[in-house]
Amino acid sequence: MSESKNTTGTTKDAGWDVGVRKTVAAAVPEVWSYLTGPGLPMWLGEIAELPSKKGMRFRTDDGVRGVIRGYEEKKLVKLTWHPEDWPHETILTLTLTKAGEATTVHVHHGDLADRDERRMMLGHWHRVTDSIVAQFAN
């Protein structure tokens, strides 16, 4: 039995990945504004602003560096995500979709090295998305 075919969190070509999806009680423009403004440190790290053009590089104050791979206003940010203490880069995608009057926030983190890294990032992204939900709770 091949672990990559039968283990939750593995993909055929990109190793390990994780996806977390939560619905937020706010409209897409409001959630987008928060995630690309005051909420940016919550999911990306301390950084002055999120670059919005493909190919732009960034580095957070805590040492995460990357390159914007895709950006669609009020919809999607795709970037490489490489903490300075990791020997490899990963791919992080943050997507917002309308869910009635609410917004579904989906985080996909791919190219993770192994089961332990996947487990760590699964917990991390659940905490991040729970914080986003809490930000908009009445």
Residue pairs with C-beta under 8 A, 6 or more apart in sequence:
3 10
4 10
4 11
4 12
5 12
7 115
9 16
9 17
9 18
9 112
9 115
9 118
9 122
10 16
10 17
11 17
11 110
14 91
14 110
14 111
15 110
15 111
15 112
15 113
15 114
16 110
16 111
16 112
16 113
16 114
16 115
16 117
16 118
17 108
17 109
17 110
17 111
17 112
17 118
18 108
18 109
18 112
18 118
18 121
18 122
18 125
19 106
19 107
19 108
19 109
20 106
20 107
20 122
20 125
20 126
20 128
20 129
21 104
21 105
21 106
21 107
21 129
22 104
22 105
22 129
22 130
22 132
22 133
23 99
23 102
23 103
23 104
23 105
23 133
24 31
24 102
24 103
24 104
24 105
24 132
24 133
24 135
24 136
25 101
25 102
25 133
25 136
25 137
25 138
26 34
26 102
26 103
26 136
27 98
27 101
27 102
27 103
28 74
28 75
28 96
28 97
28 98
28 103
29 74
30 103
30 136
31 96
31 103
31 105
31 132
31 136
32 73
32 74
32 75
32 96
34 132
34 135
34 136
35 42
35 43
35 94
35 96
35 105
35 132
36 49
36 50
36 77
39 132
39 135
40 47
40 49
40 50
41 47
42 128
42 131
42 132
43 94
43 107
43 128
43 132
44 50
44 60
44 64
45 60
45 61
45 62
45 64
46 60
46 61
46 62
47 58
47 59
47 60
47 61
50 58
50 77
51 57
51 58
51 68
51 71
52 68
52 71
52 73
53 68
53 71
54 68
54 69
54 70
54 71
55 67
55 68
56 67
56 68
57 65
57 66
57 67
57 68
58 65
58 66
58 67
58 68
58 79
59 65
59 66
63 83
63 84
63 85
64 81
64 82
64 83
64 84
65 82
65 84
66 79
66 80
66 81
66 82
66 89
66 92
67 79
67 80
68 77
68 78
68 79
69 78
69 79
69 80
69 91
70 76
70 77
70 78
70 79
70 93
71 77
71 78
74 96
75 95
75 96
75 97
76 93
76 94
76 95
76 96
77 93
77 94
78 91
78 92
78 93
78 94
79 91
79 92
79 93
80 89
80 90
80 91
80 92
81 89
81 90
81 91
81 92
81 109
82 88
82 89
82 90
86 113
88 111
88 113
89 111
90 109
90 110
90 111
90 112
91 109
91 110
91 111
92 107
92 108
92 109
92 110
93 106
93 107
93 108
93 109
93 110
94 105
94 106
94 107
95 105
95 106
95 107
95 108
96 103
96 104
96 105
96 106
97 103
97 104
97 106
98 104
105 129
105 132
107 125
107 128
107 129
109 121
109 125
112 118
112 121
